[in-house]
Structure formats: C-alpha cells, structure tokens
Amino acid sequence: MYGWFVKIDERSFIGNKSDVWISEYDYYDRQIEPTLEGFIEVVSETVGQSTGKKDKNKKEIFDGDELLLWQVQDATGVYTIRWDEEKAAWWARWFCPLSGVATEVCEVIGNIHEYGG
C-alpha cells in the first residue's frame, strides 16, 4: 500500500488520504477522537520509503529492496538498498550511491522483509 505513514503511540498506520484528521485536539483546543478512516495498521519495521527510482521493469525501488545489478549479460551481484544518513543518499549496500547506478540494468528481486536480508 502506498500513502502517508502515521505513528500514534506504539501503533503505525498507512493511508492514502492526506486530509485525514489525526490530532487529539480540534481548532478550538477541544479534545476529539482521532479518525483513521482510510488507514490500515502496519508493522512499522516492514514499511519502506520509495527512492524515487525504478528498475528495468519499471518497478519502483524502495528502502530494503534487493537489486540484482547486471553488467552486459552477466549478473554482478545482489545489493540491498539503504539510506545512508551520513551521506544523505540512497546506497546499494556499501557498493555505490543509487544515483550512480544505471537503474535500467538492475532488477528488484525481493526485499529484506521477505527474505531476511
């Protein structure tokens, strides 16, 4: 599911409505019950952020995805996509920044949540 990630107390949700009211107080500071209509509860550790890039099959690449990188006709390896906070960039493991990968020659083959990374 694609959408907004919301965390309330220890619970996590994703929804596709940007206009859902999730505050505990209204405009006049009156306490109200938050509404999560249009949201589903998720396990936050399995939520991946999009990198904004797509693989050779036009599949969106997410944090935690495992990419098979190709060089001509030989596979060069499988690399896990991660955000590097220090470098402020998406990286294919320690190998290289995702911005330096020709995504038209790579393929998403899974993710760390499905296969244990």
N, C-alpha and C positions, 0 to 999 in steps of 0.2 A: 504494500500500500504506500502511496506517496502522500505527503502532506506535511502539516505542521506537527512538530514534536512538542508535547506539553508534559511537564512533570508536576504533579500535585502530591505533596507529602512524599510517600515512598512509592507512589503509583505513576506509571508512564503511559501516555496515550499518543496516538497519531490520528489526525483528522484532516479532511480536505476542505474545511471551511475556515476562512480567515476571519469571519465575523462572529465566531462563537465567543460568548462572554464567559470568561473563566475566573473573573475576580470574585473575591468574597464580599466586596462592597460595591454598591452602585454609585452613581454620580453624586448622590446626596449623602454618602457615607452610611447608608443603611445596609446592614448585613443581609446578604442574599445567598441562596444556594447556587453554587457554580453549576452551569449546564455544560455537558459534554456531548450533546446531541451531535451525531455525525462523526464522533471519535470512537476508536476501538482501543482497548487496553493492550499494551505490548510489553515484552521483556526488553528493557532499555539496552541491555548488552547486545542484542541482536539487531539494533537499528543502525543502518549505515547511511552516511551522508554521501550524496552524489558528488563526483569530482567535476562534473560538467563535461566529461569526455565520453566518447562511445568507441566500442571496439569495431573490428572489421565487419561484424554482423549487425552493426548499428545498435548494439545492446549497451545501455547506459552502464558506466563503470562507477562502482561505489567503494567506499572505505571498507576494507576487509575482503574485497574481491580478490580472487586468484586469477592472474593473467598468464596465459601461455604466449610468450613472445617468440615470434618467428624471424628467422633470417634466411631469406630466399626460400628454400624448401625444407630447411632443417629447423626443428624447434631448438631454441637457445635456452629455454628454461621456464620455470613457473615462478612467478613473483607475486607476493601479497602486497596489495595497495594499502598504504598507511599515510596518515597526515603527520608530517614532521613539524612539531610546534616550533622548534628552534630555527628551522629553515623556512617556516611558513609556506610549505609547499607539499603537494602530494608526491609520494615516493613509491617506486616499485621496489619494495624492501629497502635495502641499503644500496641497491644497484645504481639507480639513477632517478632524477626527478621525473614524474609522469609527463611533465611538459616537454621532456626530451625524448619521449617515446613516440614513435610513429604509430598511433593507435589503429591505423588501417592494417597493420601487420600483427596485431595481437588479438587474442580471443579470451573472453571471460569464460572460465571453465568451472567455476564454483566460488565459494567463499568460505571464510574461516568458521562460520557458524554451522555450515552444512557438513564440513569435512574435518573440523577440529584444528585447522590451520597448522 
